[in-house]
Amino acid sequence: MATDMVKQKILQVVKELPESATFEDAIERLCFLAKVEEGVRQSDAGETVPHAEAVRQFRK
């Protein structure tokens, strides 16, 4: 993603935080969104695990 787009997304997230938000709230939200975007990127690239395999791994 282009640097300008990332910066705009970060600014938008910060603007949408409640007035009572802490630095930790902002960091948590930004980390969450970064992880979601990475997951979407992985999915789009076909870097996924079939459901049955995921279940098998969790049952180990």
C-alpha positions in Angstrom: 0.0 0.0 0.0 1.3 3.5 -0.8 2.8 5.4 2.1 0.3 8.3 1.6 -2.6 5.9 1.9 -1.3 4.3 5.0 -0.8 7.7 6.6 -4.3 8.8 5.7 -5.7 5.5 7.2 -3.8 6.1 10.4 -5.0 9.7 10.7 -8.6 8.6 10.1 -8.4 5.9 12.8 -7.0 8.4 15.3 -9.7 10.9 14.4 -12.4 8.3 15.0 -11.1 7.4 18.5 -13.2 8.7 21.4 -12.0 11.8 23.3 -11.2 9.6 26.3 -8.9 7.3 24.2 -5.4 6.6 25.6 -2.2 6.1 23.7 -2.6 2.4 24.4 -6.1 2.4 22.8 -4.7 4.0 19.7 -1.8 1.6 19.5 -4.1 -1.4 20.0 -6.5 -0.2 17.3 -3.7 0.4 14.8 -2.1 -3.0 15.5 -5.4 -4.7 15.1 -6.0 -3.0 11.7 -2.5 -3.8 10.5 -3.0 -7.5 11.4 -6.4 -7.6 9.6 -4.8 -6.0 6.5 -2.0 -8.5 6.6 -4.5 -11.4 6.8 -6.4 -10.0 3.8 -3.2 -9.7 1.9 -2.3 -13.3 2.7 -5.7 -14.5 1.7 -5.6 -12.6 -1.6 -2.2 -14.2 -2.3 -3.6 -17.7 -1.6 -1.6 -18.1 1.6 -4.3 -19.9 3.5 -4.8 -23.2 5.3 -7.9 -25.3 4.6 -10.4 -25.4 7.4 -9.9 -29.1 8.1 -6.2 -28.6 8.4 -6.6 -25.7 10.8 -8.9 -27.8 13.0 -6.4 -30.6 13.0 -3.6 -28.3 14.1 -5.6 -26.9 17.0 -6.5 -30.4 18.2 -2.8 -31.4 18.6 
